[in-house]
Amino acid sequence: MIQLLQEISPETRELSAHIADALSRPLPAEVAEKARHHILDTLAAMVSGSRLAAGRAAIAFVQRFGGTREASVAGSRLVTSAINAALANGMLAHADETDDSHAPSRNHPGCAVVPAALAAAETTRASGEKLLRAVVLGYDVASRVNHALGADALAAAGRLPHSFGGTFGAGAAAAALFGVDALKARHLLSFCAQQASGVGCSVRDLDHIEKAFDFGGMPARNGVTAAAMVASGFTGVDDVFSGERNFLQACAPDPNPGELARDLGQRFEILATNIKKWPAGSPAQSAIDALLHLMEDDGVSAGGIETIIVHLPARSARTVDDAPMPDVNVQHLLAMLLVDGKLTFGSIHDHGRMRDPAILALKRRIELVASEDLMHALPRRQAIVDVVLRDGRRLSHRTIAVRGTADNPMDRGEVEAKARDLMVDVLGSRRTARLIRSIRNLASVEDVARLRRLWQADTPPVAT
């Protein structure tokens, strides 16, 4: 055993010790506050996602298999095994384009980490403070694994960074709540490595069901599975990140293992994670932001529009250019914003509005330009919206830091307002308000499982 321990890389040793000790370390106040925002935002995505196609499919699927009553599935009365709950809630959280994102590591950490942490917290009857610390840990691990792999290179090879990082982040969060020590944490990392997978073709999924599984359900399930196995006594490879045939060499052309533990406990990745202001695709956020500025600052309105030219980074433009789903169709979203004066969860997901004559008339006046220059601009996913008015005026706005991103974060009131819009139709106004207050005061909750009734729904989702 001594010989094996001497072969453990410094990065793996530090990362595994960090996972094992995570629940004993107090969080800085701003980190704890940001964690509450992301837990609420992800819960809201889960509740609203329970009524969308991916969410309905996930609930119906796990309901078929029953399981020990350990953890709940949002938006339903279902209580099932921790692994099944993580799968379902992960799919609910990414049932559309509502959940958070971490641009530097090309990851959607919330839809994997939060469902996994909730499932483990309910199972172990953990406190709200422990849940907060586990979630922060999950974001830290998810991003660092992707940095070590090289997220851009991973994506360029056709792999899906979201499910790679998400699996490790979910596993770390769940393992901390299951009480693993440093040795078991190293074995956890190996079981996560064996399950980390994902192919980039998921972006072609028009129904957003496989994509919900790939981004949220699969990594949440795999992470909880790995954590539960090592907590129950499964042993594995002591260091999956170094030595012969290791994970980084297998998956990355130019890995950087130093990123695995860089600045742990000092740099908190949840602070660098974006919360979407609007429940729409990330590439559309900057364009919505820019047009809204022109409406509020310059009085631009639907009746005065001659033409609109939207400049987006080339990769973003390909994703949102007249897409068949309303929440990722940038021309439709901008036209609807002008017609309605606002965007809500209900309107953004209303397929019928894509046939609205007033929206269609405006949509024909909107041109999307794929910009190579914006591809290299930082922060990522900037937008320029140029407007020509019927009175001859020409107006332009460039969004550099979208509201809700790490460079321009929303405050508590804005996060709670978004969550309220997402949840009220499912939970009702009274239960929604109670859930928001409970997450605001999460550090004082003694048993997270006692909160489950707040995100459960009396009326089950309509079956697919």
The 8 nearest C-alpha neighbors of each residue, nearest first, counted from 0:
[[1, 3, 2, 4, 5, 6, 237, 7],
 [2, 0, 4, 3, 5, 6, 7, 237],
 [1, 3, 5, 0, 4, 6, 7, 237],
 [4, 2, 0, 6, 5, 1, 7, 237],
 [5, 3, 1, 6, 7, 2, 0, 237],
 [4, 6, 2, 3, 7, 1, 8, 0],
 [7, 5, 3, 4, 8, 2, 242, 238],
 [6, 8, 4, 5, 238, 12, 9, 11],
 [7, 9, 11, 10, 12, 6, 241, 238],
 [10, 8, 12, 11, 13, 7, 14, 260],
 [11, 9, 13, 8, 12, 260, 14, 259],
 [12, 10, 14, 8, 13, 9, 15, 238],
 [11, 13, 9, 15, 10, 14, 8, 16],
 [14, 12, 16, 10, 11, 15, 17, 9],
 [13, 15, 17, 11, 260, 16, 12, 10],
 [14, 16, 184, 181, 18, 17, 12, 185],
 [17, 15, 181, 19, 13, 18, 14, 20],
 [16, 18, 14, 20, 15, 19, 21, 13],
 [19, 17, 15, 21, 16, 20, 175, 171],
 [18, 20, 180, 16, 181, 17, 21, 179],
 [21, 19, 17, 18, 23, 22, 16, 24],
 [22, 20, 18, 23, 24, 17, 19, 132],
 [21, 23, 24, 132, 20, 129, 133, 175],
 [22, 24, 21, 20, 25, 129, 132, 19],
 [23, 25, 22, 21, 26, 20, 132, 264],
 [26, 24, 23, 27, 132, 22, 21, 128],
 [25, 27, 31, 30, 28, 24, 132, 29],
 [28, 26, 30, 29, 31, 25, 32, 24],
 [27, 29, 31, 30, 26, 32, 33, 25],
 [30, 28, 32, 31, 27, 33, 26, 270],
 [31, 29, 33, 27, 32, 28, 34, 26],
 [30, 32, 34, 28, 33, 29, 26, 27],
 [33, 31, 29, 35, 34, 30, 28, 36],
 [34, 32, 36, 30, 35, 31, 29, 37],
 [35, 33, 31, 37, 36, 32, 30, 38],
 [36, 34, 38, 32, 33, 37, 39, 438],
 [35, 37, 33, 39, 34, 38, 40, 32],
 [38, 36, 40, 34, 39, 35, 41, 33],
 [37, 39, 35, 41, 40, 36, 42, 34],
 [40, 38, 42, 36, 37, 41, 43, 35],
 [41, 39, 37, 43, 38, 42, 418, 36],
 [40, 42, 44, 38, 43, 39, 98, 37],
 [43, 41, 45, 39, 44, 40, 38, 46],
 [42, 44, 46, 418, 40, 41, 45, 422],
 [43, 45, 92, 41, 47, 42, 46, 48],
 [46, 44, 92, 91, 48, 42, 43, 47],
 [47, 45, 74, 43, 49, 48, 73, 44],
 [46, 48, 44, 49, 421, 45, 422, 50],
 [47, 49, 91, 45, 94, 51, 50, 54],
 [48, 50, 54, 46, 47, 74, 91, 51],
 [51, 49, 48, 460, 47, 55, 54, 52],
 [52, 50, 48, 54, 49, 53, 55, 94],
 [51, 53, 55, 54, 56, 50, 208, 463],
 [54, 52, 208, 94, 56, 55, 51, 57],
 [53, 55, 49, 91, 57, 48, 51, 56],
 [56, 54, 52, 58, 57, 53, 49, 51],
 [55, 57, 53, 59, 54, 58, 60, 52],
 [58, 56, 87, 60, 54, 55, 59, 53],
 [59, 57, 55, 60, 61, 56, 87, 62],
 [58, 60, 62, 56, 57, 61, 55, 63],
 [59, 61, 57, 58, 62, 63, 56, 64],
 [62, 60, 63, 64, 58, 59, 83, 57],
 [61, 63, 59, 64, 60, 65, 58, 77],
 [64, 62, 61, 60, 65, 59, 58, 66],
 [65, 63, 62, 61, 66, 60, 83, 79],
 [66, 64, 62, 63, 79, 61, 67, 80],
 [67, 65, 80, 79, 64, 68, 83, 69],
 [66, 68, 80, 79, 69, 65, 78, 81],
 [69, 67, 79, 78, 80, 70, 66, 71],
 [70, 68, 122, 80, 81, 79, 67, 78],
 [69, 71, 118, 81, 78, 121, 79, 84],
 [72, 70, 78, 77, 84, 79, 73, 451],
 [71, 73, 84, 77, 88, 75, 78, 74],
 [74, 72, 455, 454, 75, 46, 45, 71],
 [73, 75, 456, 455, 46, 49, 454, 72],
 [74, 76, 456, 455, 459, 77, 73, 72],
 [77, 75, 455, 456, 78, 457, 72, 74],
 [76, 78, 75, 72, 71, 79, 62, 73],
 [79, 77, 71, 68, 70, 72, 69, 76],
 [78, 80, 68, 66, 67, 70, 69, 65],
 [81, 79, 67, 69, 66, 83, 82, 68],
 [80, 82, 118, 84, 70, 83, 69, 85],
 [81, 83, 85, 220, 80, 84, 223, 224],
 [84, 82, 86, 80, 85, 81, 61, 87],
 [83, 85, 81, 87, 86, 82, 72, 88],
 [84, 86, 115, 114, 220, 82, 88, 219],
 [87, 85, 216, 220, 83, 89, 84, 88],
 [86, 88, 57, 84, 90, 89, 85, 58],
 [89, 87, 91, 85, 90, 114, 86, 84],
 [88, 90, 216, 215, 92, 110, 86, 91],
 [89, 91, 216, 211, 215, 87, 212, 93],
 [90, 92, 45, 54, 48, 88, 94, 89],
 [91, 93, 45, 44, 110, 89, 90, 94],
 [94, 92, 211, 95, 90, 91, 215, 110],
 [93, 95, 91, 48, 53, 211, 90, 92],
 [94, 96, 93, 97, 207, 48, 211, 92],
 [97, 95, 280, 279, 98, 278, 93, 94],
 [96, 98, 278, 44, 95, 279, 275, 93],
 [99, 97, 41, 96, 44, 93, 92, 110],
 [100, 98, 274, 273, 107, 109, 275, 97],
 [99, 101, 107, 273, 272, 106, 102, 108],
 [102, 100, 272, 106, 103, 104, 107, 105],
 [101, 103, 105, 104, 100, 106, 272, 379],
 [104, 102, 105, 101, 106, 142, 146, 150],
 [103, 105, 142, 106, 102, 145, 150, 101],
 [106, 104, 102, 103, 101, 160, 150, 161],
 [105, 107, 161, 101, 104, 108, 100, 160],
 [106, 108, 100, 161, 109, 99, 101, 110],
 [109, 107, 111, 106, 165, 110, 112, 138],
 [108, 110, 112, 113, 111, 107, 99, 41],
 [109, 111, 215, 92, 89, 108, 93, 112],
 [112, 110, 219, 215, 165, 109, 89, 108],
 [111, 113, 169, 109, 115, 137, 114, 168],
 [112, 114, 116, 109, 115, 111, 117, 110],
 [115, 113, 117, 85, 116, 88, 89, 112],
 [116, 114, 219, 85, 118, 112, 169, 113],
 [115, 117, 113, 173, 119, 118, 172, 114],
 [118, 116, 120, 114, 115, 119, 113, 121],
 [117, 119, 81, 115, 70, 121, 116, 120],
 [120, 118, 122, 116, 173, 117, 121, 176],
 [121, 119, 125, 117, 123, 122, 118, 124],
 [122, 120, 448, 124, 118, 70, 119, 123],
 [121, 123, 69, 119, 120, 124, 70, 118],
 [122, 124, 120, 125, 121, 119, 177, 176],
 [125, 123, 121, 446, 122, 120, 448, 447],
 [124, 126, 120, 123, 446, 447, 129, 121],
 [127, 125, 445, 446, 129, 128, 447, 444],
 [126, 128, 444, 442, 441, 130, 129, 447],
 [129, 127, 442, 131, 126, 130, 132, 441],
 [128, 130, 132, 126, 131, 127, 22, 133],
 [129, 131, 127, 133, 128, 132, 134, 120],
 [130, 132, 128, 134, 129, 133, 127, 34],
 [133, 131, 129, 135, 130, 134, 22, 136],
 [132, 134, 172, 136, 130, 135, 131, 129],
 [133, 135, 137, 131, 136, 132, 172, 130],
 [134, 136, 132, 138, 137, 133, 139, 131],
 [137, 135, 133, 139, 134, 138, 172, 132],
 [136, 138, 168, 172, 134, 140, 139, 135],
 [137, 139, 141, 135, 136, 140, 269, 168],
 [140, 138, 136, 268, 137, 142, 141, 267],
 [139, 141, 168, 143, 137, 142, 138, 144],
 [142, 140, 168, 164, 138, 165, 167, 144],
 [141, 143, 145, 104, 140, 144, 139, 164],
 [144, 142, 146, 259, 140, 145, 141, 258],
 [145, 143, 147, 146, 142, 141, 259, 164],
 [144, 146, 148, 142, 150, 143, 147, 164],
 [145, 147, 143, 149, 148, 144, 258, 104],
 [148, 146, 255, 258, 144, 256, 145, 149],
 [147, 149, 254, 145, 251, 146, 150, 247],
 [148, 150, 146, 152, 147, 151, 145, 153],
 [149, 151, 153, 145, 152, 104, 160, 148],
 [152, 150, 154, 153, 149, 155, 105, 104],
 [153, 151, 155, 154, 149, 150, 156, 251],
 [152, 154, 150, 156, 151, 158, 155, 149],
 [153, 155, 158, 157, 151, 156, 152, 159],
 [154, 156, 152, 157, 153, 151, 158, 150],
 [157, 155, 153, 154, 158, 152, 151, 199],
 [158, 156, 199, 154, 155, 198, 159, 153],
 [157, 159, 198, 154, 199, 153, 156, 197],
 [158, 160, 197, 199, 198, 161, 154, 162],
 [161, 159, 163, 162, 150, 164, 106, 105],
 [162, 160, 106, 159, 163, 214, 164, 107],
 [161, 163, 165, 214, 218, 160, 164, 197],
 [164, 162, 195, 160, 165, 166, 161, 196],
 [165, 163, 141, 167, 145, 166, 162, 161],
 [164, 166, 162, 168, 218, 111, 163, 141],
 [165, 167, 218, 222, 169, 164, 168, 163],
 [168, 166, 170, 164, 169, 165, 141, 191],
 [169, 167, 137, 141, 140, 165, 171, 170],
 [168, 170, 112, 222, 166, 172, 115, 219],
 [222, 169, 171, 167, 173, 168, 223, 172],
 [170, 172, 174, 168, 173, 169, 137, 167],
 [173, 171, 133, 137, 169, 175, 116, 170],
 [172, 174, 116, 176, 170, 119, 175, 171],
 [175, 173, 226, 177, 171, 176, 172, 179],
 [176, 174, 178, 172, 177, 173, 19, 179],
 [175, 177, 173, 178, 174, 119, 120, 172],
 [178, 176, 174, 175, 179, 173, 230, 119],
 [179, 177, 175, 176, 174, 180, 19, 230],
 [178, 180, 183, 174, 19, 177, 175, 230],
 [181, 179, 19, 183, 182, 184, 178, 16],
 [180, 182, 184, 16, 15, 19, 183, 185],
 [183, 181, 185, 184, 180, 186, 15, 237],
 [182, 184, 186, 185, 180, 181, 179, 229],
 [183, 185, 187, 181, 15, 182, 186, 180],
 [186, 184, 188, 182, 187, 183, 15, 237],
 [185, 187, 235, 183, 189, 188, 184, 236],
 [188, 186, 184, 190, 185, 189, 225, 226],
 [189, 187, 191, 185, 186, 190, 192, 184],
 [188, 190, 192, 186, 239, 191, 187, 236],
 [189, 191, 193, 187, 192, 225, 188, 186],
 [192, 190, 188, 194, 189, 193, 167, 195],
 [193, 191, 189, 195, 190, 194, 188, 246],
 [192, 194, 190, 191, 195, 189, 196, 246],
 [193, 195, 191, 192, 196, 221, 190, 166],
 [196, 194, 163, 192, 193, 191, 166, 162],
 [197, 195, 163, 194, 162, 198, 159, 158],
 [196, 198, 159, 158, 162, 213, 199, 163],
 [199, 197, 158, 159, 200, 157, 201, 196],
 [198, 200, 159, 157, 158, 201, 202, 197],
 [199, 201, 202, 198, 203, 157, 204, 159],
 [202, 200, 210, 203, 199, 204, 209, 198],
 [201, 203, 200, 204, 199, 210, 205, 207],
 [204, 202, 201, 200, 205, 210, 199, 207],
 [205, 203, 207, 201, 202, 206, 210, 209],
 [204, 206, 207, 203, 324, 323, 202, 208],
 [205, 207, 208, 204, 52, 209, 53, 210],
 [208, 206, 210, 204, 205, 209, 211, 53],
 [209, 207, 53, 211, 210, 206, 212, 94],
 [208, 210, 212, 211, 207, 213, 204, 201],
 [211, 209, 213, 207, 201, 208, 212, 214],
 [212, 210, 90, 93, 208, 94, 209, 214],
 [211, 213, 216, 209, 217, 90, 210, 215],
 [212, 214, 210, 217, 211, 215, 162, 209],
 [215, 213, 162, 211, 161, 212, 210, 216],
 [216, 214, 89, 111, 110, 90, 212, 211],
 [215, 217, 89, 86, 212, 90, 219, 218],
 [216, 218, 220, 212, 213, 219, 215, 221],
 [217, 219, 166, 221, 165, 220, 162, 111],
 [220, 218, 111, 115, 222, 216, 85, 169],
 [219, 221, 86, 85, 217, 223, 82, 218],
 [222, 220, 224, 218, 223, 219, 217, 225],
 [170, 221, 223, 169, 166, 225, 219, 224],
 [224, 222, 226, 220, 225, 170, 221, 173],
 [223, 225, 221, 227, 222, 226, 220, 82],
 [226, 224, 222, 228, 223, 190, 227, 187],
 [227, 225, 174, 223, 229, 228, 224, 170],
 [228, 226, 230, 224, 225, 229, 223, 231],
 [229, 227, 231, 225, 233, 230, 226, 224],
 [228, 230, 233, 232, 231, 226, 227, 183],
 [231, 229, 227, 228, 232, 226, 179, 177],
 [232, 230, 228, 229, 233, 227, 226, 234],
 [233, 231, 229, 230, 234, 228, 183, 227],
 [232, 234, 229, 228, 231, 235, 230, 186],
 [235, 233, 186, 232, 229, 236, 183, 228],
 [234, 236, 186, 237, 189, 233, 190, 187],
 [235, 237, 238, 186, 189, 239, 234, 185],
 [236, 238, 185, 186, 235, 239, 7, 182],
 [239, 237, 240, 236, 7, 241, 185, 11],
 [238, 240, 189, 245, 246, 241, 236, 237],
 [241, 239, 245, 246, 238, 247, 11, 242],
 [242, 240, 245, 239, 238, 8, 243, 246],
 [243, 241, 245, 244, 240, 238, 239, 6],
 [242, 244, 245, 241, 248, 239, 246, 240],
 [245, 243, 242, 249, 246, 248, 241, 239],
 [244, 246, 240, 241, 239, 243, 248, 247],
 [245, 247, 249, 240, 248, 239, 250, 192],
 [248, 246, 250, 249, 251, 245, 240, 254],
 [249, 247, 246, 250, 251, 245, 254, 244],
 [248, 250, 246, 247, 251, 245, 244, 252],
 [251, 249, 247, 248, 246, 252, 148, 153],
 [250, 252, 148, 254, 253, 248, 247, 249],
 [253, 251, 254, 250, 248, 152, 249, 148],
 [252, 254, 251, 255, 149, 148, 248, 152],
 [255, 253, 148, 251, 147, 247, 256, 252],
 [254, 256, 147, 257, 258, 148, 253, 149],
 [257, 255, 147, 258, 259, 254, 10, 240],
 [258, 256, 255, 259, 261, 10, 260, 147],
 [257, 259, 147, 261, 256, 260, 143, 255],
 [260, 258, 143, 257, 256, 144, 147, 261],
 [261, 259, 14, 10, 258, 263, 13, 262],
 [260, 262, 258, 263, 259, 257, 143, 10],
 [263, 261, 265, 266, 264, 260, 267, 258],
 [264, 262, 265, 261, 260, 266, 267, 17],
 [263, 265, 266, 262, 267, 17, 24, 139],
 [264, 266, 262, 263, 267, 261, 268, 27],
 [267, 265, 262, 264, 263, 268, 139, 261],
 [268, 266, 269, 270, 139, 265, 264, 30],
 [267, 269, 271, 139, 270, 138, 266, 272],
 [268, 270, 272, 271, 267, 138, 135, 34],
 [271, 269, 268, 272, 267, 405, 33, 30],
 [272, 270, 405, 268, 269, 273, 101, 267],
 [273, 271, 101, 269, 270, 100, 405, 268],
 [274, 272, 404, 100, 405, 99, 403, 101],
 [275, 273, 99, 403, 404, 276, 272, 100],
 [276, 274, 277, 403, 99, 273, 278, 97],
 [275, 277, 403, 274, 402, 278, 417, 409],
 [276, 278, 275, 279, 284, 342, 97, 343],
 [279, 277, 97, 96, 344, 275, 276, 280],
 [280, 278, 326, 96, 277, 97, 327, 281],
 [279, 281, 96, 327, 283, 282, 326, 284],
 [280, 282, 284, 283, 279, 275, 96, 285],
 [283, 281, 315, 280, 284, 380, 319, 285],
 [284, 282, 281, 286, 329, 280, 285, 287],
 [285, 283, 287, 281, 286, 282, 288, 280],
 [286, 284, 288, 382, 287, 401, 283, 381],
 [285, 287, 289, 288, 382, 283, 284, 290],
 [288, 286, 284, 290, 285, 289, 291, 283],
 [287, 289, 285, 291, 286, 290, 284, 292],
 [290, 288, 286, 292, 398, 291, 287, 396],
 [291, 289, 293, 287, 292, 288, 286, 294],
 [290, 292, 294, 288, 293, 289, 287, 295],
 [291, 293, 295, 289, 290, 294, 296, 288],
 [294, 292, 290, 297, 296, 291, 295, 299],
 [293, 295, 299, 298, 291, 292, 297, 296],
 [296, 294, 292, 293, 298, 297, 291, 299],
 [295, 297, 293, 292, 294, 298, 299, 291],
 [298, 296, 293, 299, 294, 295, 292, 394],
 [297, 299, 294, 295, 296, 300, 293, 292],
 [298, 300, 294, 297, 293, 303, 301, 295],
 [301, 299, 302, 303, 337, 298, 294, 304],
 [300, 302, 337, 303, 304, 338, 299, 361],
 [303, 301, 300, 304, 299, 389, 305, 337],
 [302, 304, 388, 389, 301, 300, 305, 299],
 [305, 303, 388, 306, 301, 302, 389, 387],
 [304, 306, 388, 389, 387, 303, 364, 307],
 [307, 305, 364, 387, 304, 386, 365, 308],
 [308, 306, 386, 365, 385, 366, 364, 387],
 [307, 309, 366, 385, 384, 365, 367, 386],
 [308, 310, 384, 367, 383, 368, 366, 311],
 [311, 309, 368, 383, 382, 370, 369, 367],
 [310, 312, 382, 369, 316, 370, 313, 315],
 [313, 311, 374, 373, 370, 315, 314, 369],
 [312, 314, 369, 316, 370, 315, 371, 311],
 [315, 313, 317, 316, 312, 318, 374, 369],
 [314, 316, 282, 318, 312, 317, 313, 311],
 [317, 315, 313, 318, 319, 314, 369, 311],
 [318, 316, 314, 315, 320, 319, 313, 369],
 [317, 319, 315, 316, 320, 314, 322, 282],
 [320, 318, 328, 327, 329, 316, 322, 317],
 [319, 321, 322, 316, 317, 318, 328, 329],
 [322, 320, 328, 319, 330, 323, 329, 331],
 [321, 323, 328, 320, 319, 324, 327, 325],
 [324, 322, 325, 321, 328, 205, 327, 326],
 [325, 323, 322, 326, 327, 328, 205, 350],
 [324, 326, 328, 327, 348, 350, 347, 323],
 [327, 325, 279, 347, 324, 328, 348, 280],
 [326, 328, 280, 319, 325, 324, 329, 279],
 [329, 327, 322, 319, 321, 325, 331, 330],
 [328, 330, 332, 331, 319, 283, 327, 333],
 [331, 329, 333, 332, 362, 328, 334, 365],
 [330, 332, 334, 329, 328, 333, 335, 362],
 [333, 331, 329, 335, 334, 330, 336, 328],
 [334, 332, 336, 330, 335, 331, 329, 287],
 [333, 335, 331, 337, 358, 362, 336, 332],
 [334, 336, 338, 332, 337, 333, 358, 339],
 [337, 335, 333, 340, 341, 339, 334, 338],
 [336, 338, 301, 334, 340, 335, 339, 300],
 [337, 339, 335, 336, 340, 301, 334, 358],
 [340, 338, 341, 336, 337, 335, 342, 334],
 [339, 341, 336, 337, 338, 342, 335, 300],
 [342, 340, 336, 339, 343, 337, 335, 338],
 [341, 343, 336, 346, 347, 344, 340, 339],
 [344, 342, 346, 345, 347, 341, 420, 277],
 [345, 343, 347, 346, 421, 278, 348, 420],
 [346, 344, 343, 348, 347, 349, 342, 421],
 [345, 347, 349, 343, 348, 344, 342, 352],
 [346, 348, 344, 326, 345, 349, 343, 325],
 [349, 347, 346, 345, 326, 350, 325, 344],
 [350, 348, 346, 351, 352, 347, 345, 325],
 [351, 349, 352, 353, 348, 325, 324, 354],
 [350, 352, 353, 349, 354, 355, 348, 346],
 [351, 353, 355, 354, 350, 349, 346, 358],
 [352, 354, 351, 350, 355, 331, 325, 359],
 [353, 355, 352, 351, 356, 359, 358, 350],
 [354, 356, 352, 358, 357, 353, 359, 351],
 [357, 355, 359, 358, 360, 354, 353, 361],
 [358, 356, 360, 359, 355, 361, 338, 334],
 [359, 357, 361, 355, 334, 360, 356, 335],
 [358, 360, 362, 356, 361, 357, 355, 363],
 [361, 359, 357, 358, 362, 363, 356, 364],
 [362, 360, 358, 364, 363, 359, 334, 357],
 [361, 363, 359, 364, 365, 334, 360, 330],
 [362, 364, 361, 360, 365, 359, 366, 330],
 [363, 365, 306, 362, 361, 307, 366, 305],
 [366, 364, 307, 362, 363, 308, 306, 330],
 [365, 367, 308, 309, 307, 368, 364, 330],
 [366, 368, 309, 308, 310, 365, 369, 320],
 [367, 369, 310, 309, 370, 311, 366, 308],
 [370, 368, 313, 311, 316, 312, 310, 371],
 [371, 369, 312, 313, 372, 373, 311, 310],
 [370, 372, 374, 373, 313, 312, 369, 375],
 [373, 371, 374, 370, 375, 376, 312, 313],
 [374, 372, 312, 376, 375, 370, 371, 311],
 [375, 373, 312, 371, 372, 376, 313, 370],
 [374, 376, 373, 372, 377, 371, 379, 312],
 [377, 375, 373, 374, 379, 378, 372, 381],
 [378, 376, 379, 375, 381, 399, 380, 373],
 [377, 379, 376, 400, 399, 380, 381, 406],
 [378, 380, 377, 381, 376, 374, 375, 102],
 [381, 379, 312, 282, 382, 285, 378, 311],
 [380, 382, 399, 398, 379, 285, 373, 311],
 [381, 383, 311, 285, 398, 286, 310, 397],
 [382, 384, 397, 310, 396, 309, 398, 385],
 [383, 385, 309, 396, 395, 308, 289, 310],
 [386, 384, 395, 308, 307, 394, 309, 383],
 [385, 387, 307, 394, 393, 306, 395, 388],
 [388, 386, 393, 306, 305, 392, 307, 304],
 [389, 387, 304, 305, 392, 390, 391, 303],
 [388, 390, 305, 391, 303, 304, 387, 392],
 [389, 391, 388, 392, 303, 387, 305, 304],
 [392, 390, 389, 388, 393, 387, 305, 303],
 [393, 391, 388, 390, 387, 394, 389, 386],
 [392, 394, 387, 386, 388, 391, 395, 385],
 [395, 393, 386, 385, 392, 387, 396, 293],
 [394, 396, 385, 384, 386, 397, 393, 383],
 [395, 397, 384, 289, 383, 398, 385, 293],
 [398, 396, 383, 382, 289, 399, 384, 395],
 [399, 397, 382, 289, 381, 400, 285, 401],
 [398, 400, 381, 397, 401, 378, 382, 285],
 [401, 399, 406, 407, 398, 402, 378, 404],
 [400, 402, 285, 404, 403, 398, 407, 399],
 [401, 403, 407, 404, 408, 409, 400, 276],
 [404, 402, 408, 409, 274, 276, 275, 407],
 [405, 403, 273, 408, 407, 406, 402, 401],
 [404, 406, 271, 408, 273, 407, 272, 270],
 [407, 405, 404, 400, 408, 401, 403, 378],
 [408, 406, 402, 404, 405, 403, 400, 401],
 [409, 407, 403, 404, 405, 402, 406, 410],
 [410, 408, 403, 413, 402, 414, 411, 407],
 [409, 411, 413, 412, 414, 408, 403, 415],
 [412, 410, 414, 413, 415, 409, 36, 416],
 [411, 413, 415, 410, 414, 416, 409, 417],
 [412, 414, 416, 415, 410, 411, 409, 417],
 [415, 413, 411, 417, 416, 412, 418, 409],
 [414, 416, 418, 412, 417, 413, 419, 411],
 [417, 415, 413, 419, 418, 414, 412, 420],
 [416, 418, 420, 414, 415, 419, 413, 421],
 [419, 417, 415, 421, 43, 416, 420, 40],
 [418, 420, 416, 422, 421, 417, 423, 415],
 [421, 419, 417, 418, 422, 423, 416, 344],
 [420, 422, 418, 47, 419, 43, 344, 423],
 [423, 421, 419, 425, 47, 424, 43, 420],
 [422, 424, 427, 426, 428, 425, 419, 431],
 [425, 423, 422, 427, 426, 421, 420, 428],
 [426, 424, 423, 422, 427, 456, 47, 46],
 [427, 425, 423, 430, 431, 422, 456, 424],
 [428, 426, 423, 424, 429, 430, 425, 431],
 [427, 429, 431, 423, 430, 432, 426, 424],
 [430, 428, 432, 431, 427, 433, 426, 423],
 [431, 429, 433, 432, 428, 427, 426, 453],
 [430, 432, 428, 434, 429, 433, 426, 423],
 [431, 433, 435, 429, 430, 434, 428, 436],
 [434, 432, 430, 436, 431, 435, 437, 429],
 [435, 433, 437, 431, 436, 432, 453, 430],
 [434, 436, 432, 438, 437, 433, 439, 431],
 [437, 435, 439, 433, 434, 438, 432, 440],
 [438, 436, 434, 440, 439, 435, 441, 433],
 [437, 439, 441, 440, 435, 436, 35, 434],
 [438, 440, 436, 437, 441, 435, 35, 36],
 [441, 439, 437, 438, 442, 443, 436, 444],
 [440, 442, 438, 127, 444, 443, 439, 437],
 [443, 441, 128, 127, 440, 444, 131, 126],
 [442, 444, 441, 440, 445, 127, 128, 126],
 [445, 443, 127, 441, 442, 446, 126, 447],
 [444, 446, 126, 127, 443, 447, 125, 442],
 [447, 445, 126, 124, 125, 448, 444, 449],
 [446, 448, 449, 450, 126, 127, 121, 125],
 [449, 447, 121, 450, 446, 451, 124, 120],
 [450, 448, 447, 451, 446, 452, 121, 124],
 [449, 451, 448, 447, 452, 453, 454, 446],
 [450, 452, 453, 448, 449, 454, 455, 71],
 [453, 451, 455, 450, 454, 449, 456, 448],
 [452, 454, 451, 450, 455, 434, 430, 433],
 [455, 453, 73, 451, 452, 74, 456, 46],
 [454, 456, 74, 75, 452, 73, 453, 76],
 [457, 455, 74, 75, 458, 426, 76, 454],
 [456, 458, 459, 76, 455, 75, 426, 74],
 [457, 459, 456, 460, 75, 425, 74, 76],
 [460, 458, 75, 457, 461, 456, 74, 76],
 [461, 459, 50, 462, 55, 458, 49, 75],
 [460, 462, 459, 463, 55, 50, 458, 51],
 [463, 461, 55, 460, 59, 56, 459, 58],
 [462, 55, 56, 461, 52, 59, 460, 53]]
